Amino acid sequence: MASVRPKEVKPLIRFEGLPGEFSQHDFGQVDVVFLDGSTRRIHFFASRLKYSRLIRVSVVQDQTVESLVRHLAEHLDSWGGAPLMCVFDRPKTVALKWRRNGEVTEWNPVFAYAMLEMGIGVELCWPQQPNQKGTVENLVGFVKSSFFKVRCFHDPEDLQQQLVAWHREVNQERPCRATGIIPAVRLSEEAPRLRALKVRPKDLALRIPVYVGPTGTVLHDGHPYSMPPEAISMPATLYLYADRVRIVAGRYEVHHPRKFVAHEGSTLAAHRAAMMAAVSGKRGKRYLKRQQLLELGEPAFLYLTEIVHRRPEQWFHDIDRLHDILQSHGAEVLRRAMEQGLEEQVFGATYIEHFLQRSFVFQKEIP
């Protein structure tokens, strides 16, 4: 009887959208074997306008919230604006907690602030709703099956070049299988409904709460950025741009170039001088100067180690002169001079001063 009893079947509700209503976004990854036999895991971020089916894919370094936000902004900007809602799955880069009915109770704060800054509406796939979740996951599957798994690549540069050609093919030349229309043609109906972003991608800053440490620096992602000594122990906000950082602590606002090399930091000359003035005692000032020189990295560590061991009773004279050079010429100039000194095995502030003089004369002689 059970075999012949009619079974209750719920109707399938298709997740379709109107012009300018939805876009879909998701991360994906795939292992690519290059023609030389090497293998690399490629991470990518994919976006698609739901109505026109216009697609945009970017190869990314990782699947962090910064990668998501920055590439989302670039994709939307390339389309001419954002739809009413950008649809995501539920990764931790977007939502941290939600109720059983799907209502989000805690957003990723960095993601949420960026969406407010750009004026983007966000909708998440509800749990246990395959008609919604599947459409987002199918986007990643489509990218894998139509690009990564049907092409051969010589190297990562060749992959990027072929990705450009693939964008032209799927967006401007080939009709979409779902609509039978070329996405670029259908985009003409959708483009007037897209809304311009409030912030352009290059001006987008991620807002990160930080703290000014006892050494007068703010540490972010392993990179120390200097602050005035008066800001020590103050809570602060770091605004992270693609190429720079802005730190606000109370009435103090500081701008730095963003650092990417491991353990590399940025210290402003004015902050070095202010820290020096805040330290009392000749011995304290000497060791602070030495520490500020050591922050230049391995060349400074090796160079100062030689000076201290060669002149254990007089090293502080070299430290004073090298610190003056740091303040007047900058970190990069002094670092290069120390690297040259290590190569020639000549150690001391006198050598560094002569090296800078020779470099200055050489630059003047260049027509």
Order of alpha helices (4+ residues) and beta strands (2+ residues): beta-beta-beta-alpha-beta-beta-beta-alpha-beta-alpha-alpha-alpha-beta-beta-beta-beta-beta-beta-alpha-alpha-alpha-alpha-alpha-alpha
